Every structure is written in C-alpha cells, then in structure tokens.
C-alpha cells in the first residue's frame, strides 16, 4: 500500500471518527436535558406528595376501627 493511500485512508477514518464523536455528543447533550427535566418533575411530584400528606394527615396516627 502506498503512502498516499495510507494517508487517504487515515484521513477518511479521522473524518468518520469526528462525525461519530459529534453525533454522540449531540445525543449526550439531549439525554442530559431529558435527565434534568425528569429530575425537576420528580422534585415537583415529591413536593406535591408532601403537601397532600400534610393536608390529609397520615393514617398511621389513627387508631384502628372499634371492631378490631
């Protein structure tokens, strides 16, 4: 294999690797946005659950019904 062919092959591989890295980076950025959004939703749901529990109280404090 000639030197020119080897260099052309390496340049081709480098271009492919650059494209692959950029694609992976784009996917990673999008996934991080999704994770951030999901974390906000989980935090909001946990806060809402705490509010509902404080409004209605906990059933653990109640005595069992008289027929027990």
N, C-alpha and C positions, 0 to 999 in steps of 0.2 A: 504494500500500500504506500502510495507516495505521500510525501509530507503535506502537499496541498490538500489531498483527500482527507488526511487525518485532521488537519486544521478545520476543514469544512465540516467534518463530522462532529468535532468538538464544538464548533460554533452552533451547529444545529441542536446539539444536546443542551447547550447552555441556554439557547432561546427557549427550548421546550421546558427546561427546569425553571427559568424565570417566569414563564406563563403559569406553570403549575404552582409555584410559590405564591404568585399574585392571586390565583384562584382560591387557594387555601386560606390566604389572609382575608380575602373578602368574605368567605364562609365563616371564618372565625369571628370577624367583626359582627356579622349578622347574628351569630349564635350568642355572642356576649350581650348584644342588645336585647335578645329574647330572654336571656337569663336575668338581666336587670329588670325587665318588665315583669317577669314572673315573680321575682323577689318582692317587688312593690305590691303585687297582687296578694301574695301570701301575707305580707305585713298588714295590709288593709283587712284581709279576712280575719287574721288573728286579733286585730284591734276590734273589729266588729263582734267577734265571738265574745271577747272580754266584756264589751258593752252590754251585750244581750244577757250574759250570765249575771252581770251586776244588776241589771234591771229586774230580772225574774228570780234572782237568788239561786242558791244551789239546793238541789233536792237532798243532798247529803245531810243537811242540818235538820230536816224534818223527821219527826218521829214516825214510826210505821203506823199504818191504819189500825184502828182498835180491834179489828177482827183477827189480828195476828197474835 
